[in-house]
């Protein structure tokens, strides 16, 4: 994601899945284990989803439902919000086709390749954010997320990202989940630290160095 320190509010956010996202920053990993299983639940979606991403993930405060076509308008409004796109897309506005493409890939492709979940607070119909998985070059699978303004500063980023990471490491049986964070993005680095990720590589980015992190099973 393109979060610039000091340029405005610092969202806990990652770039959304798309045909080719112009955004760059990612964050948040966790370790699968019995404690997560005891405090989180997985259910089947009531709406019509693809066969690959059909699990509803629930945490203490949040429900993560697989993105459905019915979510197109609300997700697009979220991804094109001025504050969200300022950090995720360097201010660029993604098209409706871009957002629709992200949902369609989540419906038809494997969760490890294109899984996308809509985040809501329990008991609310309002979108609090989105979390997903996608390939990071040839390195493996990365996690990304974005949060609505109303969800920032509440720990939702860590909570939602952890649910998807644990799902990826257990149910999807991925050997590792990756994240890529702007070197100066203190907010994302803090999330990474809380979730136990380890830095393993540095890559050049549009606005500076990008640090790659990973967590293995």
Buried (B, 14 or more C-beta within 10 A) or exposed (E): BBBBEEEEEBBBBBBBBBEEBBBBBBBBBBBBEEEBEEEBEBEEBEEEBBEBBBBBBBBEBBBBBBBBEEBBEBBBEBBBBEBBBBBBBBEBEBEEEBBBBBBBBBBEBBBBBBBBBBBBBEEEEEBBBBBBBBBBEEBBBBBBBBBBEBBBBBBBBBBBBBBBBBBBBBEBEBEBBBBBBBEBBEBBBBBBEBBEBEEEEEEEBEBEEBBBBBBEE
